[in-house]
């Protein structure tokens, strides 16, 4: 029985790789690993290995961003600007973009500069 189970698992992995990868990442995301939380958010956002769900994507980006994950911080900020998530607190978008920019994400730096410029216009 154990040999059959192992054989089925070995067949499942290559045949259903995206699904398998999602479930493994999801398990680690629930354990609090920010990289896994980001991966799960990306999977939900793109609908890869799981049904597309922007609400769940933003949930997982928020979890990872709360631990300082730069790409999730950027994705959560962009999601807020596109009304894909519940409204963030005043200044939170800028904070999220600052975290991402501090880790070298050029897109975050450019977006942050544009937001700050637009606020200073008369």
C-alpha angles and dihedrals in degrees: 000000000000091000091052091048092049090048092051091048091051089052092046096054099060095034095049101025098146092050092045093048091050093052093049092047090046091055092052091044090058088051089059103256107152095207090053091046089053092049091050090049090051091049092052092045093051098032092236113157090348138050112281110261120167093187092057090043091056090046091057093042088053091052093051094041088054086063093048100262103164099207092047089048089054094045092049091050092049090046090054091049089051092046092244093132139034112288116279124225120271109287095009094113089056092048092051092048090048090055091050093045092049087059092054103265102151093193089058092049092049094047092047091051091049092050092049092047092050091052092052094053116108 
